Amino acid sequence: MSHSAASVFQIKNNQTAGVTFILLGFSEYPDLQLPLFLVFLTIYTVTVLGNLGMIALIRLNPRLHTPMYFFLSHLSFVDFCYSTAITPKLLELLLVEDRRISFVGCVSQFFFACICVVTETFMLAAMAYDRFMAVCNPLLYTVAMSPKLCSVLVAASYFWGIACSLVFIYFLLTLNFCGTKVINNFVCEHAAIVAVSCSDPYLSQLSIEIFAIFNEISSLGIVFTSYVFIFVTVMRMPSTRGHYKAFSTCASHLTAIIIFHGPILFLYCVPTTKSSWLLVKIASIFYTVVIPMLNPLIYSLRNKDVKQAAGRLISSQLSCQKS
């Protein structure tokens, strides 16, 4: 496998030396280029500050050194990387007339974006398991969710994300591309790349469909099973206060699950016809640009611990400046 992969990469380097893609982005709306640039620049700024701020806040506050916030810090890191892989190129497309991107640049963007998507899929599943242990087995929580287990779950998410991406890239590089091709999107995603291939993309499409279905079913299976047990446990609690406390600890995560998997399922349900490309672009914007911004906002606005930690950090900084 490694020898054949190396051969494919070597041959492909020679074949794709002159291959160039043109990302159309939102060029069909010339009057909206500057407004869209300002909107996406604002979103990217909030994304970077929000996710890096969340990571720093969790690292600096000992009270947040728990399994839930350990996962959240890695979720913020993945969201930061995902947004950084996509948004800067989108901003460039809105400013310049030269919309070309090299074959290597396009495939590299797809590779890193794919790692982030698959990693986040299973990171959210690991967080669902964490919530299950916290609600259903509170007395055993600190023992069961040990630092070693948390590290293994996070490492497994990263590993599987990289493994899936390497498989997708391998089959993508078996395709032939020639000359300059136009991609009717702002991002180098798989469907857009194979659509401009000069060869039969069946194997490449089949591989990504198999892995995508497996990833969605397995991750959502873990989430669904965890929350079924959580719901049953909460309903058995005698006090209403216990119901509210249990559901409030899961509300942020459930919101993140819905906004993450919703666009994925939508993109797989919408056929990639010419009339549907605008819907695909809008869904892709929400999926690649907006969601990485929303996660830190969801966990900060709905989480009392995060708000208190942020308040204490700000207060300590202000007191230091006064002194």
C-alpha positions in Angstrom: 0.0 0.0 0.0 2.8 2.4 0.9 4.7 1.6 -2.3 1.7 2.0 -4.5 0.8 5.3 -2.6 4.3 6.6 -3.2 4.0 5.7 -6.9 0.6 7.4 -7.2 2.0 10.6 -5.6 5.1 10.6 -7.8 3.1 10.1 -11.0 0.5 12.7 -9.9 3.2 15.3 -9.2 4.2 15.1 -12.8 0.7 15.0 -14.2 -0.7 17.9 -12.2 2.2 20.3 -12.6 0.1 22.5 -14.9 -3.3 21.9 -13.4 -5.0 24.9 -12.0 -8.5 25.4 -10.5 -10.5 28.5 -10.5 -12.8 29.0 -7.4 -15.8 31.0 -8.5 -16.8 31.8 -4.9 -19.5 34.4 -5.0 -18.3 36.1 -8.2 -21.8 36.1 -9.6 -22.7 38.7 -7.1 -20.1 41.5 -7.7 -22.0 44.1 -5.7 -21.8 41.9 -2.6 -18.1 41.2 -2.7 -17.1 44.0 -0.2 -20.1 43.5 2.2 -19.4 39.8 2.2 -15.7 40.4 2.9 -16.5 42.6 5.9 -19.0 40.0 7.2 -16.7 37.1 6.9 -13.7 39.0 8.2 -15.8 39.9 11.3 -16.8 36.2 11.7 -13.3 35.0 11.3 -12.0 37.5 13.9 -14.6 36.4 16.4 -13.8 32.8 15.6 -10.1 33.2 16.3 -10.5 35.3 19.4 -13.3 33.1 20.7 -11.6 29.8 20.2 -8.1 30.8 21.3 -9.7 32.7 24.2 -11.5 29.6 25.3 -8.3 27.5 25.1 -6.4 30.1 27.2 -9.2 30.5 29.7 -9.4 26.7 30.3 -5.6 26.4 30.5 -5.3 29.3 33.0 -8.2 28.5 35.3 -7.6 25.4 37.5 -11.3 25.1 38.2 -11.8 24.3 34.5 -9.3 21.4 34.5 -12.0 18.8 34.2 -12.7 16.2 31.5 -15.6 18.3 30.0 -13.3 21.4 29.5 -10.4 19.2 28.4 -12.6 18.1 25.5 -13.9 21.6 25.0 -10.3 23.0 24.7 -9.6 20.5 21.9 -12.9 21.3 20.2 -11.9 25.0 20.2 -8.5 24.1 18.7 -10.1 22.0 16.0 -12.6 24.8 15.2 -9.8 27.3 15.0 -7.8 25.1 12.6 -10.9 24.4 10.5 -11.8 28.1 10.1 -8.1 28.9 9.3 -8.0 26.3 6.6 -11.0 27.8 4.8 -11.8 31.4 5.7 -8.5 33.2 4.6 -8.9 31.8 1.1 -12.5 32.9 1.0 -11.5 36.4 2.1 -8.9 36.5 -0.7 -11.5 35.4 -3.3 -13.7 38.3 -2.3 -10.9 40.9 -2.7 -8.9 39.8 -5.8 -10.0 39.0 -9.4 -7.4 36.2 -9.7 -9.4 33.3 -8.3 -6.9 30.6 -9.3 -5.6 28.0 -6.9 -3.0 25.3 -7.6 -3.8 21.6 -7.6 -1.6 21.1 -4.5 -3.2 24.1 -2.8 -6.7 22.8 -3.4 -6.0 19.3 -2.3 -4.1 20.5 0.8 -7.1 22.7 1.8 -9.4 19.7 1.4 -7.0 17.5 3.4 -6.8 19.8 6.4 -10.5 20.6 6.4 -11.3 17.0 6.2 -9.1 16.2 9.3 -10.9 18.9 11.2 -14.4 17.7 10.3 -13.8 14.1 11.1 -12.0 14.9 14.3 -14.8 17.2 15.5 -17.4 14.6 14.6 -15.8 12.1 17.1 -14.8 14.8 19.6 -18.5 15.7 20.0 -19.2 12.0 20.4 -16.6 11.7 23.1 -18.1 14.7 24.8 -21.5 13.0 24.7 -20.0 10.0 26.5 -18.5 12.4 29.1 -21.9 13.9 29.7 -23.4 10.4 30.1 -20.8 9.5 32.7 -21.3 12.8 34.6 -25.1 12.4 34.8 -25.6 8.6 35.0 -22.6 7.7 37.1 -21.7 10.9 39.1 -20.0 8.9 41.9 -17.7 7.1 39.5 -17.2 10.1 37.2 -13.8 11.2 38.3 -12.5 7.6 38.3 -14.0 6.6 35.0 -13.1 9.7 33.1 -9.5 9.6 34.1 -6.9 11.9 32.4 -5.6 8.8 30.6 -9.0 7.9 29.1 -9.7 11.5 28.1 -6.3 11.7 26.3 -7.0 8.4 24.5 -10.4 9.6 23.3 -8.9 12.8 22.0 -5.9 11.1 20.4 -8.2 8.6 18.8 -10.4 11.4 17.3 -7.3 13.1 15.8 -5.9 9.8 14.5 -9.1 8.8 12.8 -9.5 12.2 11.3 -6.0 11.9 9.8 -6.5 8.3 8.6 -9.8 9.2 6.8 -8.2 12.2 5.2 -5.3 10.1 3.9 -7.7 7.6 2.4 -9.7 10.3 0.7 -6.5 12.0 -0.7 -5.2 8.6 -2.0 -8.3 8.0 -4.0 -8.5 11.6 -5.1 -5.0 11.4 -6.5 -5.9 8.4 -8.6 -8.1 10.8 -10.7 -6.8 12.6 -13.7 -7.0 16.4 -14.0 -6.1 18.5 -17.0 -5.7 22.1 -17.8 -7.7 24.8 -16.0 -10.9 23.8 -14.4 -13.6 25.9 -12.8 -15.0 24.9 -9.4 -18.3 26.5 -8.6 -17.7 26.9 -4.9 -15.5 29.0 -2.5 -13.9 25.9 -1.0 -12.1 22.8 -2.3 -14.5 20.2 -1.1 -14.6 16.6 -2.5 -17.7 16.8 -4.6 -16.5 20.0 -6.3 -13.1 18.6 -7.0 -14.3 15.3 -8.5 -16.9 17.1 -10.6 -14.0 18.7 -12.7 -12.0 15.4 -13.0 -11.2 14.1 -16.5 -11.6 10.5 -15.3 -14.2 8.3 -13.7 -14.5 9.4 -10.0 -16.5 6.3 -8.9 -14.0 4.8 -6.5 -13.2 8.2 -5.0 -16.8 9.0 -4.5 -17.5 5.5 -3.1 -14.7 5.7 -0.6 -15.9 9.0 0.8 -19.5 7.9 0.9 -18.6 4.7 2.8 -16.5 6.6 5.4 -19.0 9.5 5.7 -21.9 7.1 6.4 -19.8 5.1 8.9 -18.6 8.3 10.7 -22.1 9.8 10.9 -23.8 6.6 12.0 -21.2 5.6 14.6 -20.8 9.1 16.0 -24.5 9.9 16.1 -25.1 6.4 17.5 -22.8 7.2 20.5 -24.5 10.5 21.0 -28.1 9.1 20.7 -27.3 6.2 23.1 -25.7 8.5 25.6 -28.6 10.9 25.7 -31.2 8.1 25.9 -29.5 6.9 29.1 -29.2 10.6 30.3 -32.9 11.2 29.6 -33.9 8.0 31.5 -31.7 8.9 34.4 -32.9 12.5 34.6 -36.6 11.4 34.5 -36.0 9.1 37.5 -34.7 12.1 39.6 -37.2 13.1 42.2 -36.6 16.8 42.2 -37.3 19.4 39.5 -34.1 21.1 40.4 -32.2 17.9 39.6 -33.9 17.8 36.2 -32.9 21.4 35.4 -29.3 21.0 36.6 -28.8 17.8 34.6 -30.3 19.2 31.4 -28.4 22.5 31.7 -25.1 20.6 31.7 -26.1 19.0 28.4 -27.8 21.9 26.7 -24.6 23.5 25.2 -23.4 20.2 23.9 -26.8 19.3 22.4 -26.9 22.7 20.7 -23.4 22.1 19.3 -24.4 18.6 18.0 -27.5 20.0 16.2 -25.7 22.9 14.5 -22.8 20.6 13.5 -24.6 17.6 12.1 -27.6 19.5 10.6 -25.6 21.1 7.7 -23.8 17.8 7.1 -27.0 15.9 6.6 -28.4 18.7 4.5 -25.4 18.7 2.2 -25.8 15.0 1.6 -29.5 15.2 1.0 -29.3 18.1 -1.6 -28.4 16.8 -5.1 -25.4 18.6 -6.6 -27.2 20.0 -9.7 -26.7 23.4 -11.2 -29.8 24.8 -9.6 -28.7 23.6 -6.1 -25.2 25.1 -6.1 -26.4 28.2 -4.3 -28.0 26.2 -1.6 -24.8 24.1 -1.3 -22.7 27.3 -1.0 -25.0 28.7 1.7 -24.9 25.5 3.6 -21.1 25.3 3.2 -20.7 28.8 4.5 -22.7 27.9 7.6 -20.7 24.7 8.0 -17.2 25.9 7.4 -17.3 29.6 8.5 -20.2 30.1 11.0 -20.1 26.9 13.1 -16.5 27.4 14.3 -17.6 30.8 15.5 -20.7 29.5 17.3 -19.2 26.8 19.4 -17.2 29.1 21.8 -20.2 31.5 22.0 -22.6 28.6 22.9 -20.3 27.2 25.6 -19.5 30.7 27.0 -23.0 32.2 27.0 -24.8 29.1 28.3 -22.1 27.9 30.7 -22.0 29.4 34.2 -18.5 28.1 35.0 -17.0 29.6 31.8 -18.7 33.0 32.5 -17.5 33.0 36.1 -13.9 32.1 35.1 -13.9 34.8 32.4 -15.2 37.3 34.9 -12.5 36.4 37.5 -9.8 36.6 34.9 -11.0 40.0 33.7 -11.3 41.3 37.3 -7.8 40.1 38.1 -6.3 41.8 35.0 -8.1 45.0 35.9 -6.9 44.9 39.5 -3.3 44.3 38.3 -3.5 47.3 36.0 -4.8 49.5 38.8 -2.0 48.4 41.2 
